[in-house]
Amino acid sequence: MSPLTYIVRDQKGSLIHGDSDLRTKEELARGLQAKGFTVISIDEKKKAAAPLQAKTKLHNKVKLDDLTIFARQMAILLESGVAILKTVNVLSSQVESRVLRITCKKIEEDLKAGFSLKDALAKYPKIFSQLWIDLVEMGETTGQLAPVLKKLADYLEAMSALKKKVISASIYPIVLIMVSLAAIFIFMYKVIPIFAGIYKGFGKLPFLTQMVLNISNALSRNIINILIGVAIASFVFRKYVSTEKGHKRFDSFLLKIPVGGSLFLSLAIERFATSLSMMLKGGISIIHALEVSIKSTGNKRIEESLEIVKASVIEGKTIAAPLAETGIFPPLVTQMINVGEESGKLAQLLEEVSKFYAEDITTKITRLVALLEPAILVVMGVVIGTLVAAMYLPIFSLATTAAGGH
């Protein structure tokens, strides 16, 4: 039994609270009464509540969701009147990313040393993009840091939702392709060799059967070499794509893929329009806003075209005309931007472009998945059907010959 706590009244009527190491209430009551106390209550002593421990498992990467929550919570704390130093201190224990938590501690140290938040964030370009730096600087300059961070959180949340939508839509087709390839591989590597043993004494086999047996035999003998070749090819491809020239060619290829190409273009346009709109609303100059927004597209081919647009704007020209000349952006985009420039409402029109393409992306993803699923199933059915037919052709031929002999 737990140690006891008691409340008694002495002979003068005063209440006395106390603790006892005695283990039974009856023994304690007798002892207190023997001393002339009137027992009011005797209860088991409650153990002090253990301090709450954060059970959240930290992850190593800095995800888009981490940055969204970081911006949102910072805005809320600043809006509530919490000082920036205290805000960063609080957030350093809230974030679920180990890297971001360490970074917050370093930012806190920089703030104590007299750095502005913008300068402190700028030390970590791999975590905080130029968009972050520019908007925070604008917020600090105007005294509107909390509202700016709220807008930034909204932007990051929209980007995260879009990314999740794309990933979610692509999971099923990818799983379907992987299962199909695995099924074909198992059939070729395990099942067909069994038939090969059966057909050893059959003499000349049908062309299709012999071809499939040869492929299966080559696969069985060279499986290690094939895997090494795939690994090397994958490594070389990634190295090539990491170069400026390779990245640009690959991105150009993505834009030319039937059906999928228009989806990649819509994604780039949505990112560009959203980023540029938000920066212009934040009071960032058009040229600097273009510099940052160009990098947000995620496509080197489009970035190259937008660099030409930026050079034209530096010369004092509009955005719409050189944008139309690139031949990449649809007329809707160039016309909306043209109207925005003429009316002085470019940020608002870009926001409308962003909303339109966000909906367009959802529609295209739905259509693409609807097309891919039956296409993958049909291709898988044809391949598996061909393999099965190839294995049973000799049996059918034998049965036909036997029937003809009768």
C-alpha positions in Angstrom: 0.0 0.0 0.0 1.2 3.5 -0.8 2.3 6.0 2.0 -0.6 7.9 3.5 -1.5 11.6 3.8 -3.9 12.9 6.4 -5.9 16.0 7.5 -6.6 16.4 11.2 -7.9 19.1 13.6 -6.1 19.8 16.8 -7.6 20.7 20.2 -7.7 24.4 19.2 -9.6 23.6 16.0 -6.8 24.3 13.6 -6.4 22.1 10.5 -3.2 20.2 10.1 -2.0 18.4 7.0 0.7 15.7 7.2 2.3 12.6 5.7 3.0 9.3 7.3 5.1 6.2 6.4 2.5 4.0 8.1 0.9 1.6 5.5 -2.6 1.1 6.9 -5.3 3.7 7.5 -6.5 2.0 10.7 -3.0 2.1 12.3 -2.5 5.8 11.4 -6.0 6.8 12.7 -5.3 5.1 16.1 -2.0 6.9 16.4 -3.5 10.3 15.5 -6.4 9.9 17.9 -4.1 8.8 20.7 -2.3 12.2 20.3 -5.6 14.0 20.7 -6.3 14.9 17.1 -9.6 14.7 15.4 -9.2 12.8 12.1 -10.8 14.5 9.1 -9.4 12.3 6.3 -6.8 9.8 5.5 -5.9 9.0 1.9 -3.1 7.3 0.0 -0.4 9.7 -1.0 -0.5 10.5 -4.8 2.7 10.1 -6.7 4.0 13.1 -8.4 3.0 13.1 -12.0 6.0 12.3 -14.2 6.9 15.2 -16.6 5.4 14.8 -20.0 7.9 13.5 -22.5 7.7 14.2 -26.1 7.0 10.8 -27.6 7.2 12.0 -31.2 9.9 10.3 -33.1 12.1 12.8 -34.9 13.0 12.3 -38.5 16.2 13.4 -40.1 15.0 15.2 -43.2 13.3 18.7 -43.3 10.0 18.0 -45.0 7.7 20.6 -46.6 5.2 19.9 -43.9 7.8 20.7 -41.2 8.5 24.1 -42.8 4.7 24.8 -43.1 4.1 24.1 -39.5 7.2 26.1 -38.5 6.0 29.2 -40.5 2.5 28.8 -39.2 3.4 28.5 -35.5 6.0 31.3 -35.7 3.3 33.6 -37.2 0.8 32.6 -34.4 3.4 33.2 -31.6 4.5 36.6 -33.0 0.9 37.7 -33.5 0.3 36.8 -29.8 3.1 39.2 -28.8 5.8 36.7 -28.1 9.3 38.0 -28.8 11.1 36.6 -31.8 13.9 35.0 -29.7 11.4 33.3 -27.4 9.4 32.2 -30.4 12.4 30.4 -32.0 13.2 28.9 -28.6 9.7 27.5 -28.3 9.7 26.2 -31.9 13.0 24.4 -31.4 11.3 22.0 -29.1 8.2 21.7 -31.2 9.5 20.7 -34.6 9.6 17.0 -35.5 12.6 17.2 -37.8 16.0 16.6 -36.1 17.8 18.8 -38.6 15.3 21.6 -38.3 15.5 21.4 -34.4 19.3 21.7 -34.5 19.0 24.6 -37.0 16.5 26.4 -34.7 19.0 26.2 -31.9 21.7 27.8 -34.2 19.2 30.5 -35.3 18.5 31.3 -31.7 22.2 31.7 -31.0 22.5 34.0 -34.0 19.5 36.1 -32.8 21.2 36.5 -29.4 24.3 37.6 -31.2 22.4 40.4 -32.9 21.5 38.9 -36.3 18.2 39.7 -37.9 15.9 36.7 -38.5 16.5 37.2 -42.3 20.3 37.0 -41.9 20.0 34.0 -39.5 17.8 32.1 -41.9 20.0 33.0 -44.9 22.8 30.9 -43.3 20.8 27.7 -44.2 19.9 27.9 -47.9 19.3 24.2 -48.1 16.4 24.5 -45.7 15.1 28.1 -46.2 14.8 29.0 -49.9 15.3 32.5 -51.3 11.6 33.0 -51.1 11.8 32.6 -47.3 14.6 35.0 -47.1 13.0 37.7 -49.2 9.6 37.6 -47.6 11.1 37.5 -44.0 13.2 40.5 -44.9 10.1 42.3 -46.2 8.2 41.4 -43.1 11.0 42.7 -40.8 11.3 45.9 -42.7 7.6 46.7 -42.7 6.9 45.4 -39.2 4.5 42.9 -40.7 6.4 39.7 -40.1 3.5 37.7 -38.7 1.1 38.4 -41.6 4.0 37.6 -44.1 4.7 34.3 -42.4 1.0 33.4 -42.5 1.0 34.0 -46.3 4.2 31.9 -46.6 2.6 29.1 -44.5 -0.5 29.2 -46.8 1.8 29.0 -49.9 3.8 26.1 -48.4 0.6 24.3 -47.4 -0.7 24.6 -51.0 2.6 23.3 -52.3 2.5 20.4 -49.9 -1.1 19.5 -50.7 -0.3 19.5 -54.4 2.8 17.3 -53.9 0.8 14.9 -51.9 -1.9 14.8 -54.5 0.6 13.9 -57.2 2.3 11.3 -55.0 -1.0 9.7 -54.0 -2.2 9.5 -57.5 1.0 7.9 -58.7 1.3 5.2 -56.0 -1.2 2.8 -57.5 0.2 2.8 -61.1 3.7 2.4 -59.7 2.7 -0.5 -57.5 0.8 -2.0 -60.4 3.9 -1.7 -62.7 6.2 -3.2 -60.0 3.9 -6.1 -59.4 3.6 -6.8 -63.1 7.3 -6.7 -63.6 7.8 -9.0 -60.6 5.2 -11.5 -61.9 6.9 -11.5 -65.4 10.3 -11.9 -63.8 9.2 -14.9 -61.6 7.5 -16.5 -64.6 10.6 -16.2 -66.8 13.1 -17.1 -64.0 11.3 -19.9 -62.2 8.3 -21.3 -64.1 9.7 -21.4 -67.7 12.8 -23.4 -66.8 10.5 -26.1 -65.6 8.9 -26.3 -69.0 12.3 -26.2 -70.6 13.2 -29.5 -68.8 9.9 -31.1 -70.0 10.5 -30.1 -73.6 14.1 -31.4 -73.9 13.1 -34.5 -75.8 10.5 -32.8 -78.0 12.8 -32.0 -80.9 12.1 -28.8 -82.8 9.8 -26.5 -80.9 7.5 -23.7 -82.2 9.3 -20.4 -82.9 7.5 -18.5 -80.1 8.2 -21.2 -77.5 11.9 -21.4 -78.5 12.3 -17.7 -78.3 10.8 -17.5 -74.8 13.0 -20.4 -73.6 16.1 -18.7 -75.0 15.2 -15.4 -73.2 14.5 -17.3 -70.0 17.8 -19.2 -70.3 19.7 -16.0 -70.9 18.0 -14.4 -67.9 18.9 -17.4 -65.6 22.5 -17.4 -66.7 23.1 -13.7 -66.6 20.9 -12.5 -63.7 23.9 -11.1 -61.7 25.3 -9.3 -64.8 21.9 -7.9 -65.6 21.4 -6.5 -62.1 24.9 -5.0 -62.1 24.2 -3.5 -65.6 20.9 -2.0 -64.3 22.7 -0.5 -61.3 25.4 0.9 -63.4 23.0 2.3 -66.0 21.0 3.9 -63.1 24.1 5.5 -61.6 25.3 6.8 -65.0 21.8 8.2 -65.7 21.6 10.0 -62.4 25.1 11.4 -62.9 24.1 12.7 -66.3 20.9 14.2 -65.1 22.7 16.0 -62.3 24.7 17.9 -64.9 23.3 21.2 -66.3 23.1 19.9 -69.9 21.7 16.5 -68.8 19.1 18.1 -66.5 17.9 20.4 -69.2 17.6 17.6 -71.8 15.7 15.4 -69.4 13.3 18.2 -68.5 12.8 18.9 -72.1 11.9 15.2 -72.6 9.4 15.3 -69.8 7.5 18.2 -71.4 7.2 16.1 -74.7 5.8 13.0 -73.1 2.2 12.3 -74.4 -0.4 13.2 -71.8 2.2 13.4 -69.0 4.0 16.4 -70.6 1.1 18.7 -70.2 0.9 17.7 -66.5 4.6 18.6 -66.0 4.0 22.0 -67.7 0.9 22.7 -65.6 2.9 21.9 -62.4 5.7 24.4 -63.5 3.2 27.1 -64.4 1.3 26.7 -61.1 4.5 27.0 -59.1 5.8 30.0 -61.1 2.5 31.9 -60.9 2.0 31.2 -57.2 5.5 32.2 -56.2 5.5 35.4 -58.4 2.1 36.5 -57.2 3.0 36.1 -53.5 6.3 38.0 -53.9 4.7 40.8 -55.8 2.0 41.1 -53.1 4.8 41.2 -50.5 6.2 44.3 -52.2 9.3 42.5 -53.8 10.5 44.2 -56.9 9.4 42.6 -60.2 13.0 41.7 -61.3 14.0 40.1 -58.0 10.6 38.3 -57.8 11.2 36.9 -61.2 14.7 35.7 -60.2 13.2 33.7 -57.3 10.1 32.5 -59.1 12.0 31.2 -62.0 13.8 28.7 -59.8 10.5 27.5 -58.3 9.3 25.9 -61.6 11.5 22.8 -61.1 12.1 22.5 -64.8 15.4 23.6 -66.4 13.9 24.0 -69.9 11.3 26.3 -68.6 13.8 28.2 -66.4 15.9 28.8 -69.5 12.9 30.4 -71.3 12.0 32.5 -68.3 15.6 33.8 -68.0 15.0 35.4 -71.5 11.8 36.9 -70.1 13.7 38.3 -67.1 16.4 39.8 -69.4 13.6 41.5 -71.4 12.0 42.9 -68.2 15.4 44.3 -67.2 15.4 46.2 -70.5 12.1 47.8 -69.6 9.8 45.5 -71.5 6.7 43.7 -70.4 6.5 40.1 -69.2 3.7 38.9 -71.5 5.3 39.6 -74.9 8.6 37.6 -74.4 6.7 35.0 -72.5 4.5 34.4 -75.5 7.6 34.2 -77.8 9.0 31.3 -75.8 6.3 29.1 -77.3 6.1 27.1 -74.1 3.4 28.9 -72.1 -0.2 28.6 -73.2 -2.1 31.7 -74.5 -4.2 31.7 -71.4 -1.2 32.5 -69.2 0.3 35.1 -71.5 -3.1 36.9 -71.9 -3.8 36.9 -68.2 -0.4 38.3 -67.5 -0.9 40.9 -70.2 -4.2 42.0 -68.7 -2.6 42.1 -65.3 0.3 44.4 -66.5 -2.1 46.7 -68.3 -4.5 47.0 -65.3 -1.8 47.2 -62.7 -3.2 44.0 -61.0 -0.5 41.5 -62.0 -0.3 39.9 -58.6 -4.1 39.3 -58.5 -4.2 37.9 -62.1 -1.3 35.6 -61.4 -3.2 34.3 -58.4 -6.1 33.5 -60.7 -3.7 31.7 -63.0 -2.4 29.7 -60.1 -5.9 28.7 -59.0 -6.8 27.6 -62.5 -3.7 25.4 -62.9 -4.1 23.9 -59.5 -7.6 22.7 -60.6 -6.2 21.7 -64.0 -3.5 19.6 -62.3 -6.1 17.7 -60.3 -8.1 17.0 -63.5 -5.1 15.9 -65.5 -3.9 13.6 -62.7 -7.3 11.9 -62.5 -7.3 11.4 -66.3 -3.8 10.1 -66.4 -4.4 7.5 -63.6 -7.7 6.5 -65.4 -5.7 5.9 -68.6 -2.7 4.2 -67.0 -4.5 1.6 -64.9 -6.2 -0.2 -67.8 -3.2 0.3 -70.1 -0.9 -1.4 -67.5 -3.4 -4.3 -67.0 -3.8 -4.8 -70.8 0.0 -4.9 -71.4 0.5 -7.2 -68.4 -2.3 -9.5 -69.7 -0.8 -9.6 -73.2 2.7 -10.4 -72.0 1.6 -13.0 -69.5 -0.8 -14.5 -72.0 1.9 -14.7 -74.6 4.3 -16.4 -72.2 1.6 -19.0 -71.2 0.6 -19.6 -74.8 4.3 -20.0 -75.8 4.7 -22.7 -73.1 1.6 -24.7 -74.1 2.1 -24.5 -77.9 4.2 -27.7 -78.0 1.5 -29.5 -76.1 -1.2 -28.3 -78.4 1.0 -29.3 -81.5 1.5 -32.7 -80.0 -2.2 -33.1 -79.3 -3.1 -32.0 -82.9 -0.5 -34.5 -84.4 -1.9 -37.3 -82.2 -5.4 -36.5 -83.3 -4.3 -36.4 -87.0 -2.7 -39.8 -86.6 -6.0 -41.4 -85.6 
